Amino acid sequence: MSVLLCLLVVLVAVVSGVVFLGRGLACVWRGGLARSLRGLAYVVAAGAAVMYAWGMLYVGGAALEAEDGGADSSPIRPCRTGVQERDYRIDDYHVWWVPVRFVCHRSDGTTYDREVPGYVNPALAGLAVSAVALAVSARSISARSASARSVDERARRP
């Protein structure tokens, strides 16, 4: 079940990334500082969505391999470390959605991460924070320019 859910999340993230990219490019081409910042926020959000999809592809592949039964399926293949004494204590795994993680669990209670590259979560966090900061900046600039326009209109009235 978790494999299908991982693939569904990947599909949603990729579609979201394409939509964000399209909206971002449309905003950037219209001109103006606020619109350009908003467009850049969409483009960075598209990068975050694609990075999330990339991490979930690793998690989905590991979950698919872990769910595969048959010969050589115990201990769980994605959790193997190469040290037989440790590998035979592996009893379960968990999928984390945020942050993107595939966590292996041993019978003694210890856990450790596998499969997801180390750059995925820091890059995802950096892109998400940058997208929010750009969107807040665009909103602030838009609000300032709107208030400046209303002050100019009031000054022009007799």
Secondary structure, 3 states (H helix, E strand, C coil): CHHHHHHHHHHHHHHHHHHHHHHHHHHHHHCCHHHHHHHHHHHHHHHHHHHHHHHHHHHHHHHHHHHCCCCCCCCCHHHCCCCHHHHCCEEEEEEECCCCEEEEEECCCCEEEECCCCCHHHHHHHHHHHHHHHHHHHHHHHHHHHHHHHHHHHHHCC
